[in-house]
Amino acid sequence: MLTMVGWAIAGLGLLNLVTIVALVVAYAWNDWLRPRLAHQRARQRAFEQLLAHSRSDMMSMVSEPAYASEC
């Protein structure tokens, strides 16, 4: 009987430990990792848009080559 109580207490302690770990992971995901990833994605999108605009600006400034009129 005493071993059953010991197993029950150990099982309950293990369940509490797993619950605490799950809460810590959920907190870290919602309050640290997800905002960090969103900020990183926003910066990446802004950089890609800037790069696309600068390429289109560079292409519009380049004049047609001299041999293009000969064709």
N, C-alpha and C positions, 0 to 999 in steps of 0.2 A: 504494500500500500504506500509506503514511504517513497519507493522508487517512482511510482506513478505520479505522486505529488511533485517530486523533483523533476520528472520529465515535463509535467504541465507547466511548472514555473520556468524551466529552461525554454520551452516552446513559446511561452508568452513573452519572455525576454527577447528571444530571437525575432518574434513578430514585431515587437516594439522597435528593435534595432533596424529592421528592414523598413518600417514605416518612417523612422527618422531619416534614414538615408534617402528614401524616396522624396520626402519633403525638402531636404537639402538640395537634391538634384532639380526638383521642380522650381524651387526658389532661384537657384543659379541660372536655370534656363530662362525664366521669365524676367528676371531683374538684371541679368548681366549679359548672357550670351545672345539672346534674341535682339536686344537693342544694339549690341555691338555689330552683329551681322547686318542688321538693317542700315546702320550708319555706313558700314563698309560698302554695301551694295549701292547706296545712294551716291557715295563718292565715286564709285566705279562708273555708274551711269553718267554722272556729270563729266567725268574725264572722257568717256567715250563720245559724248555729245560734243565736247570741246574739240576733240580730235577730228570728228567728222566735219565740223564747221571749218576748222582750220584747213583741212584737206580740200574742201570745196572752194574755199577762198583762194588757196594756192593754185588750184586748177583754173579758176576764172582769171587769175592774173597772168598765167602763162599764155603767151600768144601762140598762134598756130605756127608750125614750122614752115620754113621757106619752101620746102619741097611739096607741101600740101597743095599749093596753087598750080603746080606743074601737072598734077594727075588729072 
